[in-house]
Amino acid sequence: MTAFNKTARKGTPDYDLLTDELTNSYVDYYVYSSIKKGEPFPSFAMSNLGANTRRLQKRLDGLKREQSAKNAHCLTGAQS
């Protein structure tokens, strides 16, 4: 999204930089708002990327710990 915004601000938006999900998001935003095609994503769309990344990474780490604990439990032959 950041790389796309850089190209859009230069006046030559490179849509190949967007994933399918971001392309759909951009098209939806473009269709239902007053921006012109080729303009960058708005700042509010960019502002929470870091927070979402940290939240999802924390969730993934928790799931990995949970899976490791289950695997260790099974390897020791302990019964619940």
N, C-alpha and C positions, 0 to 999 in steps of 0.2 A: 504494500500500500504506500509506503514511504517512497519507494523508487518510482512508482507510478506518479505520485504527486510531484516529484522533481521534474519528470518529463512533461507533465501537464502544465506546470508553471512556465516551462520554457516554450510552450505553445505547440509541442508535438507529443501528445500523450501516447505512450506505448502500452496498449491494452494487453500485450503478451506478458507483461509483468504481473498481471492479476491472475489469481487462481479462479477457478470456475465460480466458487462461492462469492469471492469479491467482485467478480464481473457481474454476477446477478444482483448483488447488493448495490453496485454502482448504477446499473441500469434501472433498478427500482427507484433509487434516489433521484436519478436523472429524470425519469418519467413523472414522478410525483412532486417535483420541486421546480424552482425557477432557475436552476443553474443551467448553463449552456453545456452541451456535450463537449468533452475535452477539458473541462475545468477540474481541478484537483478535488479529492475528497474534502469535505468540510473539517474544520479543526476538531469538532466534537467527535467525529468518527475516529480520529487519530488519538485522542487524549487518553483513552482507556486501554490501549493496546498493552502497555507494560503491566498494568494491574491484572488484566485478564491472563497474560502469560504467567505471571507469578502465581495467581490463583490456581491455574491448571497444572503448573509444575508441582505445587504443594500437594494437590490432589493425587497426581501421578506418583509422587514419592510416598504418600500414605498408602496407596494401593500396592506399591511394590513392597513396602514393609509388611503389610498385611499378608501378602502372598508368601513372602519369605518366612514369616512366622508359621503359616499353615504348612509349608513344605518342611520346615524344621520339626514341626509337631508330628507330621506323618513319618519322617525319617527315624525319629526316636522311638516310634512304635507306641507312643502314648495314646491312651484312649480318652475320649471326652466323656 
